[in-house]
């Protein structure tokens, strides 16, 4: 149970009375209090009295105590108010109602969060999903999106707290810490939510983290799950979006699974098949024979939709110079990029080469970290 949750309730209530009040744990330690300096102090005498009369108000050390709701035979937390008079009793009972409500909400949210995390990480049997969902009164067939936020370089535990505040309004939104760098956000969305709207949400998340914590992130977005049982697949899509984006869209910080295009297909291919493809495409010379200037020219040509005039303008070269370069590429590779079919083959070959480079550690017997290995 988070002491911060109790403290937040106290902050909202402390203007209602000038008496000190707070919450103790099962060992008598003050975990939240209207006078912050008292937090951490220990009171021994109330513990035995509270355990002996969980449903009653008791008095000890010139304070009035009331145990909060608990599933066990002993109390976990109890509220206290300064004084032993009737006003102290009334304040204690009212505070107990407020704290019980907050405690119930917190536990409900925590249980649902654990449930959702078990679903996306495949730690629950499919048949148990429906049973547990019914127990938790969890809506199963509402649309939900999954955002996977990966912290780049410096990771900070404060990122989870920041995102929990950002998605604090709805009981059906969950911020889940996956590991040191990855945080999954499972958000309930409106029917008909578009990919553009999901990307806009991700941009807001990225900007908030960058502005408040100065942390760089990459965010993968899966498709929308129409049912609870689809969440695990959607989470995997968000993972794949980050891994494929890391290979083919290195400049992007927000990658949607549905926008991966042919890169998603290449990412599934065995490296041996990719090597065979490259050897068949480049019979005369290896793709490695192309220098950086030539590769830059090729990429600009693709960016400008195979338009010679527009590409030469963007490269600040004469049209004939570009034509000469394209002829040189044709001589080296046997592919004329001015022909659409040849251009497609060359574009795929460049992507396959990128993929192979990204897999170099694996191909040479070095195991990638789990978050980098990728795959389906």
C-alpha positions in Angstrom: 0.0 0.0 0.0 1.4 3.4 -1.0 1.9 5.9 1.8 1.7 8.6 -0.8 -2.0 7.6 -1.4 -2.8 8.1 2.2 -0.8 11.4 2.3 -2.8 12.7 -0.7 -6.1 12.1 1.1 -4.7 13.9 4.2 -3.7 16.9 2.0 -7.3 17.2 0.8 -8.7 16.8 4.3 -6.4 18.7 6.6 -8.1 22.1 6.1 -11.3 20.6 7.7 -9.7 20.4 11.2 -6.8 21.8 13.2 -6.2 18.5 14.9 -3.3 16.3 13.9 -4.4 13.1 12.2 -2.8 10.4 10.1 -2.3 6.7 9.4 -0.2 4.0 11.2 0.8 0.6 9.8 0.5 -2.8 11.6 3.7 -2.1 13.5 2.6 1.3 14.8 4.7 3.4 12.5 3.2 6.6 11.2 3.2 6.3 7.4 1.2 9.5 6.6 0.3 12.5 8.8 -1.1 16.0 8.6 2.1 17.0 10.4 4.8 15.6 8.1 7.5 15.8 10.8 5.7 13.0 12.7 6.0 10.5 9.8 8.2 7.6 10.8 7.5 7.9 14.5 6.3 4.7 16.2 3.4 4.1 18.6 3.4 0.7 20.3 0.3 0.7 22.6 -2.4 1.1 20.0 -1.4 -2.0 18.1 -2.6 -4.6 20.6 -5.8 -2.7 21.2 -6.6 -2.4 17.6 -6.0 -6.1 16.9 -8.3 -6.9 19.8 -11.1 -4.8 18.5 -10.9 -4.3 14.7 -14.4 -2.9 14.4 -14.3 -0.5 17.3 -12.7 2.8 18.0 -10.0 2.7 20.6 -8.0 5.2 22.6 -4.3 5.2 23.3 -1.5 7.8 23.9 -4.1 10.6 24.0 -5.3 9.7 20.5 -8.3 8.0 19.0 -7.8 5.1 16.6 -9.9 3.2 14.1 -8.6 0.2 12.0 -9.1 0.4 8.3 -10.8 -2.4 6.3 -8.6 -5.5 6.0 -9.0 -9.1 4.8 -6.9 -10.6 7.6 -7.4 -11.2 11.3 -5.2 -8.3 12.1 -5.3 -4.7 10.9 -2.9 -3.5 8.2 -3.5 0.2 8.7 -5.4 2.4 11.1 -6.4 6.1 11.2 -5.7 8.2 14.2 -6.8 11.6 15.4 -5.4 13.7 18.3 -7.6 13.7 21.3 -9.9 11.4 23.3 -13.2 13.3 23.1 -16.3 12.9 21.1 -15.1 15.2 18.3 -11.9 13.1 18.0 -14.2 10.0 17.6 -16.3 11.7 15.0 -13.3 12.9 13.0 -11.7 9.5 13.3 -14.8 7.7 11.9 -15.2 10.2 9.1 -11.5 9.9 8.2 -11.7 6.1 8.2 -14.5 6.3 5.6 -12.3 8.5 3.4 -9.2 6.3 3.8 -11.2 3.1 3.2 -12.6 4.5 0.0 -9.1 5.5 -1.2 -7.6 2.2 -0.1 -10.3 0.2 -1.9 -9.8 2.2 -5.1 -6.0 1.8 -4.9 -6.2 -2.0 -4.3 -8.8 -2.4 -7.1 -6.5 -0.4 -9.5 -3.5 -2.4 -8.4 -5.2 -5.8 -8.8 -6.5 -4.8 -12.3 -3.0 -3.5 -13.2 -1.4 -6.8 -12.2 -4.1 -8.6 -14.2 -3.4 -6.6 -17.3 0.3 -7.0 -17.0 -0.1 -10.8 -16.7 -2.2 -10.7 -19.9 0.3 -8.7 -22.1 3.3 -10.7 -20.8 1.5 -14.1 -21.3 1.6 -15.0 -17.6 -2.0 -16.1 -17.5 -3.9 -18.9 -19.2 -6.4 -17.8 -21.8 -9.2 -19.6 -19.9 -8.3 -17.8 -16.7 -8.6 -14.4 -18.3 -12.4 -14.5 -18.4 -12.7 -15.8 -14.9 -10.4 -13.1 -13.5 -12.0 -10.4 -15.5 -15.4 -11.3 -14.1 -13.9 -11.3 -10.5 -12.5 -7.8 -11.1 -15.6 -6.5 -12.9 -13.3 -5.8 -15.8 -14.9 -4.8 -19.2 -13.5 -7.3 -21.7 -14.8 -6.1 -25.1 -13.9 -2.4 -25.1 -11.3 -1.1 -27.5 -7.8 -0.6 -26.0 -4.5 0.7 -27.4 -1.0 -0.3 -26.2 1.9 2.1 -26.1 5.4 0.7 -25.3 7.6 3.5 -24.0 11.3 2.7 -24.1 13.7 5.1 -22.4 16.9 5.7 -24.4 20.2 6.2 -22.7 19.2 7.4 -19.2 16.3 5.6 -17.5 14.5 7.1 -14.5 12.0 5.4 -12.2 10.2 8.8 -12.0 9.0 8.2 -15.5 6.4 5.6 -14.2 5.1 8.1 -11.6 4.9 10.9 -14.3 2.9 8.7 -16.7 0.6 7.5 -13.9 -0.3 11.1 -13.2 -0.8 11.6 -16.9 -3.3 8.7 -17.1 -4.7 9.0 -13.6 -8.3 10.0 -14.6 -9.6 6.7 -15.8 -9.8 3.4 -13.8 -9.4 1.6 -17.1 -6.0 3.0 -18.1 -2.9 1.3 -16.8 0.8 2.3 -16.7 2.9 -0.8 -16.2 6.6 -1.1 -15.5 8.0 -3.9 -17.6 11.7 -3.6 -16.9 14.3 -1.0 -16.3 13.8 0.8 -19.6 10.3 -0.3 -20.8 6.9 1.0 -19.7 3.7 -0.2 -21.2 0.6 2.0 -21.3 -2.7 0.2 -21.9 -5.3 2.9 -22.6 -9.0 2.5 -23.2 -10.0 4.4 -26.4 -13.1 5.4 -28.2 -14.5 3.2 -31.0 -13.2 4.4 -34.3 -10.0 5.9 -32.9 -7.6 6.4 -35.9 -3.9 5.7 -36.2 -3.3 9.4 -36.4 -5.0 9.9 -33.0 -2.9 7.2 -31.5 0.3 8.8 -32.9 -0.9 12.2 -31.4 -1.3 10.6 -28.0 2.2 9.1 -28.3 3.6 12.5 -29.2 2.0 14.0 -26.1 3.6 11.2 -24.0 7.0 11.7 -25.5 6.9 15.5 -25.1 5.8 15.2 -21.5 8.7 12.9 -20.6 11.2 15.0 -22.5 10.1 18.3 -21.0 9.7 17.1 -17.4 12.5 14.6 -17.1 14.8 15.4 -20.0 14.7 11.7 -21.1 14.7 10.6 -24.7 12.2 7.9 -25.6 11.1 5.6 -28.4 7.4 4.7 -28.5 6.0 1.7 -30.3 2.2 1.5 -31.0 0.3 -1.6 -31.7 -3.1 -1.9 -33.4 -6.2 -1.4 -31.3 -7.4 -4.5 -29.4 -11.1 -5.0 -29.6 -11.1 -7.6 -26.8 -9.1 -8.3 -23.7 -7.7 -11.5 -25.1 -6.1 -9.5 -28.0 -3.9 -7.4 -25.6 -0.9 -9.8 -25.6 -0.7 -9.7 -29.5 -1.1 -5.9 -29.5 1.7 -5.6 -27.0 3.9 -7.8 -29.1 3.1 -5.5 -32.1 4.3 -2.5 -30.1 7.5 -4.4 -29.3 8.0 -5.2 -33.0 7.3 -1.6 -34.0 10.3 -0.5 -31.8 12.6 -3.2 -33.0 11.8 -2.8 -36.7 11.9 1.0 -36.4 15.3 0.7 -34.8 16.5 -0.9 -38.1 14.6 0.9 -40.8 13.3 4.2 -39.3 16.2 5.2 -37.1 15.2 8.9 -37.1 11.7 8.2 -35.9 10.9 8.2 -32.2 7.3 7.1 -32.6 6.6 4.0 -34.7 3.2 2.5 -35.4 3.0 -1.2 -36.2 0.7 -0.6 -39.2 3.2 1.8 -40.7 6.1 -0.6 -40.8 5.4 -1.6 -44.4 7.8 -4.0 -46.0 10.2 -3.7 -43.2 7.9 -5.8 -41.1 8.2 -8.6 -43.6 11.9 -8.4 -44.0 12.3 -8.5 -40.2 10.7 -12.0 -40.2 13.2 -13.5 -42.8 16.0 -15.8 -41.8 19.4 -14.1 -42.4 20.6 -16.9 -44.7 17.6 -16.2 -47.0 18.5 -12.5 -47.0 22.1 -13.3 -47.9 21.0 -15.5 -50.8 18.7 -12.7 -52.0 21.5 -10.1 -52.0 23.8 -12.5 -53.8 21.2 -13.1 -56.5 20.4 -9.4 -57.0 24.0 -8.2 -57.1 25.6 -10.8 -59.3 28.4 -8.6 -60.7 29.4 -6.7 -57.6 28.4 -6.8 -53.9 26.3 -4.0 -52.5 29.3 -3.1 -50.4 31.0 -1.9 -53.6 28.8 1.3 -53.5 30.5 4.2 -51.8 28.7 6.6 -49.4 28.2 9.3 -52.1 26.5 6.8 -54.4 24.3 5.5 -51.6 23.3 9.1 -50.7 22.4 9.7 -54.4 20.3 6.5 -54.5 18.4 7.4 -51.3 17.7 11.0 -52.6 16.5 9.5 -55.9 14.0 7.3 -54.0 12.9 10.2 -51.8 12.0 12.1 -54.9 10.0 9.3 -56.5 12.5 8.5 -59.2 12.3 12.0 -60.6 15.6 12.8 -62.2 15.0 16.6 -62.5 13.8 17.0 -58.9 16.6 14.8 -57.5 19.3 16.8 -59.3 17.8 20.0 -58.0 17.8 18.6 -54.4 21.4 17.4 -54.8 22.5 20.7 -56.4 24.0 18.9 -59.4 23.4 19.2 -63.1 20.8 16.8 -64.5 23.4 15.2 -66.7 25.6 14.6 -63.7 22.8 12.6 -62.0 22.2 10.6 -65.2 25.9 9.8 -65.3 25.8 8.6 -61.7 22.7 6.4 -62.4 24.5 4.9 -65.4 27.4 4.1 -63.2 25.1 2.4 -60.7 23.6 0.4 -63.5 27.0 -0.7 -64.7 28.0 -1.8 -61.2 24.8 -3.5 -60.1 23.0 -4.4 -63.4 20.0 -2.4 -62.1 18.6 0.7 -63.8 17.0 2.8 -61.0 15.0 4.7 -63.6 13.0 1.5 -64.3 10.3 1.0 -61.6 10.8 -2.8 -61.3 14.6 -2.4 -60.9 14.1 0.4 -58.4 11.8 -1.8 -56.2 14.4 -4.6 -56.2 17.1 -2.1 -55.2 15.0 -0.5 -52.5 14.3 -3.9 -50.9 17.9 -4.9 -51.2 19.0 -1.8 -49.3 16.5 -2.7 -46.6 17.7 -6.3 -46.4 21.3 -5.1 -46.1 20.2 -2.8 -43.2 18.5 -5.8 -41.5 21.6 -8.0 -41.9 23.8 -5.3 -40.4 21.5 -5.0 -37.4 21.7 -8.7 -36.9 25.5 -8.9 -37.1 26.0 -9.7 -33.3 23.6 -12.7 -33.6 25.2 -13.9 -36.8 28.6 -13.9 -35.2 27.5 -15.8 -32.1 26.9 -12.8 -29.9 23.6 -12.9 -28.1 21.6 -9.6 -28.3 19.8 -8.4 -25.1 16.2 -9.7 -24.8 14.8 -6.2 -25.7 17.0 -6.1 -28.8 16.6 -9.5 -30.2 13.2 -8.8 -31.8 11.1 -11.3 -33.7 7.6 -12.6 -33.4 
